[in-house]
Amino acid sequence: MASDLTCPECGAVYEASPDEPWRCACGHALEFTERPHPQGEPFPLHSLDTSNGLWTFFEFLPIEQHVTFYEGFTPMVDAPDWSAQFKLEYVFPTGSFKDRGATTTLSRAVELGVEKVIEDSSGNAGASIATYAARAGLEADIYVPADVKQSKLMMIQRADARPVRIEGTRSDVTAACLEAVEGGADGEEDAIDDDTAPRQTGDGWYASHAWNPAFLAGTMTFAFEVAAQQSWSVPDAIVLPIGQGTLLLGAYRGFSLLNEAGIVDGMPRLFGAQAAGYAPIVGALGGETTDEDGNGTTIADGIQITEPARRAEILEAIEETGGDAIALGGDPIETALDRLHRNGFYVEPTCAVAPAALQQYRDDGVLHEDDDVVVPLTGSGLKTL
């Protein structure tokens, strides 16, 4: 039976159904009422049956496995030139860590009896949701910027999903998507004023990687895998890119659950990396949001988010773990990208933001060479063609 949803802000509870609200009437993101985790000592990695991929950790997930390519357990490899370990998230079926959230989100959709899903994305999440919707046999509309990368557009189309290209900013893409989700009913401000949650009464179920808690249930598995691959220990720090913050929040939630279950003791410091000009988290923490010349950069198109849906949660995760966030200009990102490629890591430009940030944190003395640092490489360079 599918888990109901609840609002951690006001305590409202919503019954699981295909037309459940995509957020609470108070405006806060919803969460599952269930927060499962196993009891007892974990198996060592060599004794785990990892043939189910990230679903190996089903005991932590409030969702049953319905839609999967047995994705997960991505390699974690030494990166001596960076004095870090890279977790190769770009080897997922669609070439992005977003598959972690897509397998759980589409499994939730099947649980609820959804017939069609709708998502808005700069490209990677849309390609992932489209691919897993195809696996589930569901229709999918994917709202994307008009200038979306051709490779990502082709992935969406070839999964038999319908791309809807929207002119304007990334926020305009989300607004158009929400209008379709809510079926042209009362706008979200009216919905909140009327104490009515914005229902999914329109053209499909909102499979949002930013708002839907099923997506974050999937990205939590990143933490479970890191811990298992480190003999159930916690790294000193994780450095990762922040757009909507789904991987950072997944890491925070996953390690929090591992602590609650008594499997690990301690939390890694979470360090975010944003692109100059698109750095709302950096700004909220009091940092510089543009490069040294006061400019922004468009090289990291996957994280061009100015209003993350879970902004407060991202800030809490960073502050609670003693982390930070910085913004990088185009030059250090391009330098890091070239360095990654020359070392055999063929990733997309957005992915290079985190290694570039790691170098900056080291230069600033925030992180040291002997710190145990994990950096996820989040997207494949094959998707930039």
PyMOL commands that set and color helices and strands:
alter all, ss='L'
color gray80, all
select helices_A, chain A and resi 45-47+50-60+80-82+89-91+98-112+124-136+150-158+170-181+188-193+213-219+221-229+246-260+280-284+301-303+311-320+330-342+349-363+381-384
alter helices_A, ss='H'
color red, helices_A
select strands_A, chain A and resi 5-6+13-14+31-32+76-79+84-88+116-120+139-145+162-166+205-206+237-241+269-275+324-328+373-377
alter strands_A, ss='S'
color yellow, strands_A
deselect
rebuild
show_as cartoon
